[in-house]
Amino acid sequence: MGSVKEEERIVIQDMEALYLGNLATVEFDLRLPREGKNGSKISWISGDSRFLQDDGTVNRPKYGIGTRTVPLRATFRYGGCSKEKVYNVTILEEENRIRVSRIYPIRLKADVGKPFYLPAVAVVETAEGEIISHAVDWEPGEEYTMDEPGPIMVKGVLKDTAIPVSAEVWAAAGQDRETMDTIPAVHGFPAVAVALKEGTAFKAAQDRSLAFLKKVNDDQMLYNFRAAAGLDTRDAPEMTGWDSPGCLLRGHTTGHYLSALALCYAASGDEDIKRKAEYMIASLEECQHAFAGQPGFDAGFLSGYSEEQFDLLEKFTRYPEIWAPYYTLHKIFAGLLDCYRLLGIHTALKIADQLGDWVYRRLNRLPNRVLKTMWGMYIAGEFGGMNESLAELYSITRKSEHLAAANLFDNDRLFVPLRAGIDALGGLHANQHIPQVIGSLKIFQATGEKAYYDMSRFFWQAVTGAHIYSIGGTGEGEMFRQPGKIGEFLSEKTAETCASYNMLKLTKELFAYHPAAEYMDYYERTMFNHILASCDHQPTGGSTYFMPLAPGGTKSFDVTGNTCCHGTGLENHFKYAEAIYHYDKSALYVNLLVPSTLHWRERQMKLTLDVEPQDPGKAALRMEGTGDFALKIRRPYWAGPECRMEINGKPANMADDPTGYICISRDWQDGDEIKLFFDCRLRLETAPDREELASLAYGPYILAALSDANDYLQLQLHEDDLMRSFTKEIGQHGFAFRYTLKDLLFIPLASVFHERYHVYIERNPMGS
């Protein structure tokens, strides 16, 4: 090797000599050399492996996602010299080569003489069997008015094609929207009424999260807001990762932090946490006032950056040039409303009220076409649950502008197929759309419009029926796949934690209107096997982004990256008590077998729920106080046929009611005890599209095999004799099962820390 200067000269020459071709319009794989002309070694790292892999393989974005620019980082090394260069690679989206086998009928109702908007999309089945939403160009334009009653056919074409589309519109005078009662059938208890029991994994996760929140530097969380508003940042360190000053999503973690503080105080009553929340809210009010005093900012605006991203979105600027400005705004909204709702901080409501006015003024001036185009854009148009927060804000302020603003976020690409009861989720970004459905349900709660409720319920049924893994999580590479495609998509990027966070929110809201076991079956599956499993085992605030389900996967806990799942992870572990119990005027519902204590103050009763740590099918409920009411206990989906129950030591009837709950009506006395013996045994849960792939489960827990193998573990497993293939062990992981033929240990996925694991195994392989 030569001198330091010589080594540097060689590196620079190789950097200057390297030409990768026209990177502004890339359609094919790139040739990425590993050695420069003069001998430098070159390594490559892609900024987005979904579209450009480290070896130069190009995966063009599907039609509709948009052209993507991916940073490609090259490191040149020669001797002791190393330099980096970033190439911006623009990958063209695929052409629209859609082959249509069916276009679903479009039928609309309209008021005579009143303008209405034709849907921005049609639901299409392709020749490959995929069901998707596709944009439509209507011949008369998007806005239409019918002057006479009766039917008419409106014609158009699928966008960027010549394929004809038609809509049947029936006009009549006084077309009223169907409504239904918005009063819930059951109610949840306030967080202060339910306490998790010490010694459980749920309480331990909550305690770790509490310990982390107490260490957070509040001024650091305020850094981006103060900097954007022109205020002193008080020598606080900059935020990191997705919240760093150069990141376009900055500010979102602060919103999650507000929600986490509110949820934490509600669950723990820790006064230090409340003081932190009060300081955060007071400081954000200062920022909002500072923004209002600057030119170029409309009154009420609050964010960790300027209004520029909102301006660019209205010009249909694609991600990553902008990054979901309304998504970030929703996190701020949600945090403010949580601080008002759970902590009683009225300043938080005042800030949200003014911010809601800002949103209405901004969006109400835009044409319908612009709004529908924005919300249909991949990532850039992601708005989280803006419709949820604005509808919730309306329920408090009763300002019509806030409800109108919520309605302006109606997204045809998602809502049109849902209204028709069609699962067209495949190809949609999962967590971009789940919060929109929560918002749909909130609009129903504010208006009583049945269509919004029906959409939410159908969406839940579609996702839980055909889009979830055994752990309850959904999506691969953040995307919904076609219905039933589970075994085909077992990768390192399965089950984004944010998606499960939002699915649980939706589930709990729907359960309140229809308290059936199916909702809490899903809730239990996802809470026990994804949310609990996502938490770092140390008090770092870390959370998994994806829960890898590929063979030999390993968890990665985001501690400093401030990803979206780090944000929801700050909240998740204070929410475990939310759905354990519900009540109505005559019954108490026990939904989840989570060791806890309920203080039912209205009835002056206390109920204690204990679960055998090594056998989740054995539970006991003890009463303190007296009362005449029905006790409804969910019969778990995993319970086998050999179940029994005792009340005060005597056998009792376990007959289910039609909703899947065991119902016991009596005048309860102080000291009454119910013992439950649910038949808890090993079972297999197979992938619907690949029946040879299965997860091993025990009661509510999905079990993971600890193994460094990179391929699917091949085991001879038959449903009817699983217990003969395994021996149960009690140890550091609580209960575990050892597969005796190959000495493999299976433990609950939530107990896995940094070990490599297998959630899906190949059963009964040929020749084994």
Beta strands, then each sheet from edge to edge (+ up, - down):
strand 1: 41-46
strand 2: 68-78
strand 3: 81-91
strand 4: 100-103
strand 5: 107-111
strand 6: 116-117
strand 7: 121-126
strand 8: 131-138
strand 9: 143-144
strand 10: 150-158
strand 11: 164-172
strand 12: 187-188
strand 13: 194-196
strand 14: 543-544
strand 15: 557-558
strand 16: 581-583
strand 17: 587-590
strand 18: 596-600
strand 19: 605-611
strand 20: 618-624
strand 21: 627-634
strand 22: 644-647
strand 23: 650-652
strand 24: 661-668
strand 25: 673-677
strand 26: 682-687
strand 27: 690-698
strand 28: 701-706
strand 29: 714-715
strand 30: 726-731
strand 31: 734-739
strand 32: 744-748
strand 33: 757-758
strand 34: 761-763
sheet 1: 1+ 2- 3+
sheet 2: 4+ 7- 8+ 10- 11+ 5+
sheet 3: 6+ 9-
sheet 4: 12+ 16- 17+ 21+ 24-
sheet 5: 13+ 18- 19+ 20- 25+ 22- 23+
sheet 6: 14+ 15-
sheet 7: 26+ 27- 28+ 32- 31+ 30-
sheet 8: 26+ 27- 34+ 29+
sheet 9: 26+ 27- 28+ 33-
end
